[in-house]
């Protein structure tokens, strides 16, 4: 009881002493609440902005990778187009060569046909004219033209016919090959034009989409940068307000409390600590008493049960004793009658 009264006295002293730092606690709690709420809002806002900025950076990286892939694909397509154009130029050169050869063969065919149509005297005259154009073999050709034989004429004619047929066959083959090459060139030109058109359309569409995506990404990046700068300014402003509030709190603490008040507060805190220790010790003793009370109550219940059992036994014994007494009284009442009968 003395300890409880001492604890109550100390608790009352602490309650009286706790009224002194109430203004300081109120100011501290208000300042801490304002700063914590502002800092939490700013932190969430900055975190959201950073997440949006990182997402846009990832999107920009993916778009740049797609742009690089498209540029590489464009370069490969351009290389293919250059190769096809080179092949086309090669085929064109080949066609021009074949055309020149065809023209040469046509001229030869015409000459041979003219020679075949001319009479023998004219053929000899043309042969002599051609031989006269060559000064080295002028004497030999004159001798041959002067004394031609019939076998030589027929052999020359057969040879010319064979050569004309060979030239005509070569001419047909060249023309057929030329037509085939022309068809291949036209087909290649169509393929190149189709590839060029499809590639231009695909590249134009992809470039437009990429330009739109890049413009939207740049716009959102500018917006997020503006918001981030705004959030940084707000954060700096909150930091300055926090520093001002801390300075005001320290100034108010220095104004409110003197050294004596601080010593009194420390003494009250010490008393409160002692009271808490006493309360803890009393609570432990109270727990021990509760345990003892529960143990004794259980023992009391057991004793009551045993007492009830003994009372029941006593009642049964008393009943049995009453019956025995009745039996004894009956026996006593019957014995005098037997004695009187014997006397008679």
Secondary structure, DSSP 4 states (H G I P E B T S, - for coil): -HHHHHHHHHHHHHHHHHTTTHHHHHHHHHHHHHHHHHHHHHHHHHHHHHHHHHHHHHHHHHHHHHHHHHHHHHHHHHHHHHHHHHHHHHHHHHHHHHHHHHHHHHHHHHHHHHHHHS-HHHHHHHHHHHHHT-STTHHHHHHHHHT--HHHHHHHHHHHHHHHHHHHHHHHHHHHHHHHHHHHHHHHHHHHHHHHHHHHHHHHHHHHHHHHHHHHHHHHHHHHHHHHHHHHHHHHHHHHHHHHHHHHHHHHHHHH--HHHHHHHHHHHHHHHHHHHHHHHHHHHHHHHHHHHHHHHHHHHHHHHHHHHHHHHHHHHHHHHHHHHHHHHHHHHHHHHHHHHHH-
